[in-house]
Amino acid sequence: MSEDEEKVKLRRLEPAIQKFTKIVIPTDLERLRKHQINIEKLHILIYICCAFHLH
């Protein structure tokens, strides 16, 4: 495959790559942030429950 053919293939992929970096990655990061918040809430709840049962 020639260098020009490779460049054409890369140019065809560029819109998909741009969409991935502009939409998919931020969406996944937001989902991970929400999971982190839920995990932190669960840790607090477990701590409160354990403290309540010890007294």
N, CA and C atoms as an extended XYZ file, in Angstrom:
165
Properties=species:S:1:pos:R:3:atomname:S:1:resname:S:1:resid:I:1 pbc="F F F"
N         0.858       -1.172        0.000 N   MET     1
C         0.000        0.000        0.000 CA  MET     1
C         0.905        1.237        0.000 C   MET     1
N         0.550        2.182       -0.842 N   SER     2
C         1.374        3.379       -0.946 CA  SER     2
C         1.077        4.341        0.204 C   SER     2
N         1.971        5.270        0.372 N   GLU     3
C         1.815        6.269        1.438 CA  GLU     3
C         0.570        7.126        1.208 C   GLU     3
N         0.275        7.436       -0.056 N   ASP     4
C        -0.919        8.232       -0.376 CA  ASP     4
C        -2.199        7.472       -0.022 C   ASP     4
N        -2.210        6.171       -0.285 N   GLU     5
C        -3.390        5.359        0.056 CA  GLU     5
C        -3.594        5.319        1.568 C   GLU     5
N        -2.502        5.245        2.322 N   GLU     6
C        -2.604        5.255        3.777 CA  GLU     6
C        -3.152        6.588        4.282 C   GLU     6
N        -2.713        7.681        3.662 N   LYS     7
C        -3.199        9.005        4.061 CA  LYS     7
C        -4.699        9.138        3.804 C   LYS     7
N        -5.154        8.581        2.668 N   VAL     8
C        -6.578        8.628        2.337 CA  VAL     8
C        -7.375        7.847        3.371 C   VAL     8
N        -6.893        6.678        3.758 N   LYS     9
C        -7.587        5.879        4.769 CA  LYS     9
C        -7.652        6.619        6.101 C   LYS     9
N        -6.545        7.269        6.464 N   LEU    10
C        -6.537        8.026        7.718 CA  LEU    10
C        -7.509        9.200        7.659 C   LEU    10
N        -7.577        9.860        6.515 N   ARG    11
C        -8.520       10.987        6.379 CA  ARG    11
C        -9.966       10.508        6.502 C   ARG    11
N       -10.226        9.307        6.016 N   ARG    12
C       -11.584        8.759        6.134 CA  ARG    12
C       -11.933        8.447        7.585 C   ARG    12
N       -10.931        8.088        8.362 N   LEU    13
C       -11.164        7.773        9.774 CA  LEU    13
C       -11.264        9.019       10.645 C   LEU    13
N       -10.776       10.140       10.161 N   GLU    14
C       -10.712       11.345       10.979 CA  GLU    14
C       -12.052       11.765       11.582 C   GLU    14
N       -13.171       11.783       10.841 N   PRO    15
C       -14.453       12.162       11.473 CA  PRO    15
C       -14.842       11.242       12.629 C   PRO    15
N       -14.607        9.955       12.468 N   ALA    16
C       -14.947        9.011       13.540 CA  ALA    16
C       -14.065        9.245       14.758 C   ALA    16
N       -12.805        9.519       14.526 N   ILE    17
C       -11.879        9.782       15.638 CA  ILE    17
C       -12.267       11.068       16.353 C   ILE    17
N       -12.614       12.093       15.591 N   GLN    18
C       -13.031       13.363       16.203 CA  GLN    18
C       -14.299       13.180       17.026 C   GLN    18
N       -15.260       12.437       16.500 N   LYS    19
C       -16.494       12.174       17.247 CA  LYS    19
C       -16.173       11.426       18.538 C   LYS    19
N       -15.284       10.453       18.444 N   PHE    20
C       -14.900        9.677       19.612 CA  PHE    20
C       -14.304       10.572       20.687 C   PHE    20
N       -13.392       11.454       20.291 N   THR    21
C       -12.721       12.302       21.284 CA  THR    21
C       -13.621       13.408       21.820 C   THR    21
N       -14.598       13.835       21.036 N   LYS    22
C       -15.474       14.929       21.479 CA  LYS    22
C       -16.712       14.446       22.218 C   LYS    22
N       -17.151       13.222       21.944 N   ILE    23
C       -18.413       12.743       22.525 CA  ILE    23
C       -18.198       11.543       23.437 C   ILE    23
N       -17.587       10.508       22.932 N   VAL    24
C       -17.497        9.245       23.669 CA  VAL    24
C       -16.626        9.386       24.915 C   VAL    24
N       -15.460        9.957       24.773 N   ILE    25
C       -14.559       10.070       25.929 CA  ILE    25
C       -15.173       10.937       27.030 C   ILE    25
N       -15.693       12.141       26.723 N   PRO    26
C       -16.322       12.922       27.806 CA  PRO    26
C       -17.508       12.201       28.448 C   PRO    26
N       -18.290       11.479       27.658 N   THR    27
C       -19.424       10.732       28.201 CA  THR    27
C       -18.944        9.661       29.173 C   THR    27
N       -17.905        8.933       28.784 N   ASP    28
C       -17.363        7.897       29.670 CA  ASP    28
C       -16.765        8.511       30.930 C   ASP    28
N       -16.098        9.642       30.795 N   LEU    29
C       -15.530       10.298       31.977 CA  LEU    29
C       -16.622       10.746       32.937 C   LEU    29
N       -17.720       11.235       32.398 N   GLU    30
C       -18.843       11.640       33.241 CA  GLU    30
C       -19.444       10.429       33.958 C   GLU    30
N       -19.571        9.331       33.252 N   ARG    31
C       -20.095        8.104       33.861 CA  ARG    31
C       -19.176        7.634       34.992 C   ARG    31
N       -17.875        7.692       34.775 N   LEU    32
C       -16.923        7.308       35.816 CA  LEU    32
C       -16.994        8.241       37.017 C   LEU    32
N       -17.211        9.533       36.750 N   ARG    33
C       -17.340       10.499       37.849 CA  ARG    33
C       -18.563       10.167       38.703 C   ARG    33
N       -19.665        9.810       38.060 N   LYS    34
C       -20.873        9.439       38.796 CA  LYS    34
C       -20.657        8.171       39.604 C   LYS    34
N       -19.942        7.209       39.036 N   HIS    35
C       -19.631        5.990       39.789 CA  HIS    35
C       -18.786        6.322       41.018 C   HIS    35
N       -17.814        7.211       40.838 N   GLN    36
C       -16.961        7.595       41.955 CA  GLN    36
C       -17.784        8.241       43.068 C   GLN    36
N       -18.709        9.106       42.708 N   ILE    37
C       -19.573        9.757       43.701 CA  ILE    37
C       -20.411        8.706       44.428 C   ILE    37
N       -20.969        7.749       43.692 N   ASN    38
C       -21.783        6.707       44.318 CA  ASN    38
C       -20.953        5.833       45.253 C   ASN    38
N       -19.731        5.529       44.865 N   ILE    39
C       -18.847        4.740       45.726 CA  ILE    39
C       -18.548        5.509       47.010 C   ILE    39
N       -18.279        6.794       46.883 N   GLU    40
C       -18.017        7.612       48.079 CA  GLU    40
C       -19.236        7.665       48.994 C   GLU    40
N       -20.418        7.777       48.418 N   LYS    41
C       -21.647        7.774       49.217 CA  LYS    41
C       -21.810        6.436       49.939 C   LYS    41
N       -21.515        5.349       49.246 N   LEU    42
C       -21.621        4.030       49.851 CA  LEU    42
C       -20.639        3.891       51.015 C   LEU    42
N       -19.429        4.386       50.850 N   HIS    43
C       -18.451        4.325       51.933 CA  HIS    43
C       -18.944        5.089       53.160 C   HIS    43
N       -19.533        6.245       52.937 N   ILE    44
C       -20.078        7.034       54.053 CA  ILE    44
C       -21.210        6.266       54.731 C   ILE    44
N       -22.087        5.685       53.930 N   LEU    45
C       -23.220        4.929       54.478 CA  LEU    45
C       -22.727        3.732       55.294 C   LEU    45
N       -21.740        3.020       54.785 N   ILE    46
C       -21.182        1.875       55.519 CA  ILE    46
C       -20.567        2.345       56.827 C   ILE    46
N       -19.840        3.450       56.789 N   TYR    47
C       -19.219        3.984       58.002 CA  TYR    47
C       -20.282        4.340       59.042 C   TYR    47
N       -21.353        5.005       58.601 N   ILE    48
C       -22.427        5.402       59.515 CA  ILE    48
C       -23.108        4.160       60.102 C   ILE    48
N       -23.386        3.183       59.261 N   CYS    49
C       -24.041        1.956       59.746 CA  CYS    49
C       -23.168        1.225       60.754 C   CYS    49
N       -21.876        1.147       60.468 N   CYS    50
C       -20.968        0.457       61.389 CA  CYS    50
C       -20.875        1.216       62.703 C   CYS    50
N       -20.809        2.516       62.644 N   ALA    51
C       -20.721        3.334       63.863 CA  ALA    51
C       -21.995        3.201       64.673 C   ALA    51
N       -23.150        3.156       64.014 N   PHE    52
C       -24.418        3.029       64.705 CA  PHE    52
C       -24.530        1.699       65.425 C   PHE    52
N       -24.076        0.631       64.772 N   HIS    53
C       -24.183       -0.705       65.374 CA  HIS    53
C       -23.192       -0.918       66.493 C   HIS    53
N       -22.113       -0.162       66.511 N   LEU    54
C       -21.131       -0.319       67.588 CA  LEU    54
C       -21.563        0.343       68.888 C   LEU    54
N       -22.466        1.301       68.804 N   HIS    55
C       -22.878        2.018       70.022 CA  HIS    55
C       -24.116        1.426       70.624 C   HIS    55
